Amino acid sequence: MRVWLYKVHRWIGLSIGSLLLLQGCTGTMISFRNELNRALHFDALHVTPGREAHSAQSLLDLVRERHPQLQIRSADLPVRAGQTWLFRLESVDGRAMRYVAVDPFRRKVTRDAMLAAWPVLWSLEFHKTLLLGQKAKIVIGIEALCLLALAIIGPMLWWPGRRNLRRGFKMKLNGGFNRGVRDLHRVGGVVFALLLMVTSITGTFIIFRSTFETVVSRFAPLELRPWPTVEKPADHELLPLDAVLDAARVRHGDKPLVALRFPFADSSVVITYAVPANANRPRATDQTWINGYTAGILATHDAAALSPATEIFEWIVPIHSGQAFGISGRIAFLATGLALATLVASGFLQWNSRRRAQAKPTADPPGR
């Protein structure tokens, strides 16, 4: 059984190792992506506040005028004075993505670049979709299940027995390169096994969330995300975005608006995101779907009014990124991403070293 498990562990690692390496490296940025992105592009995302900000509609028009061939999909609003609006744009097929930062006080674009020029945001998109669209999610789901298998099999192969448990954590880094790599892979895999399991399980839930929701909804009530649509009225044009935001502020009260989403090519439906005053979990938001023609409320999704089953689903992403456990959890999951990349690299080095050793002749050929 041990020999069979070793072969399974080895060939899973070799088969998806390169993908796990990339996922581990890009995953390290998830917990601190907002801080990293703002630090890397500080001059573009921070501006000197003015007396009065321009209207939201004028900022939206500015971006649309610059890129009429792209669709605005979302906008991150300033959460404190001196921050820019950050618009995300996509092509119709979803393959080309662009981010545009706009100074709301001067109606000036401070940075306008394709996704590749935003390293942190690029890493996030790669981590979620491999930059191949929604179809690639099935690949990432399979990868997450393979990582779970590796995280389970690794400690089984490592297990030295209860009497030798302390010896199982010893690392001899001065015993040569190959010995050091082997001990690093063996001990590192065990130390981070639990966090790798949590990462793989929550990642699987995120990828196949709709499937899990369909199954769970048969046994427990779930508040699924609505998808309202509106038809253009004969006697109405789209309202200015500011009118939609006014309706959102009436609905959310003093809760700060942090983001907007545009599910369609125009502003016929606008989704607003507000942070509750006493959020019971990280990333919790109250969401409102607003009619862009009438500013009427189409649907709502409040963080404080979710069923227990829905609340469990909402905790998955914060757990996956480590945000559910505060700053220590974010650091731990950052270290887990680095550990995953290290385990992949050390595992490959072990396999390559053994393969080269087996390829060397053990004796002189006959006749010499």
Secondary structure, 3 states (H helix, E strand, C coil): CHHHHHHHHHHHHHHHHHHHHHHHHHHCCCCCHHHHHHHHCHHHHECCCCCCCCCHHHHHHHHHHHCCCCEEEEEECCCCCCECEEEEEECCCCCCEEEEEEECCCCEEEEEEEHHHCHHHHHHHHHHHCCCCHHHHHHHHHHHHHHHHHHHHHHHHHCCCCCCCCHHHCCCCCCCHHHHHHHHHHHHHHHCHHHHHHHHHHHHHHHCHHHHHHHHCCCCCCCCCCCCCCCCCCCCCCCCHHHHHHHHHHHHCCCCEEEEECCCCCCCEEEEEECCCCCCCCCCCEEEEEECCCCCEEEEECHHHCCHHHHHHHHHHHHHHCHHHHHHHHHHHHHHHHHHHHHHHHHHHHHHHHHHHHHCCCCCCCCC
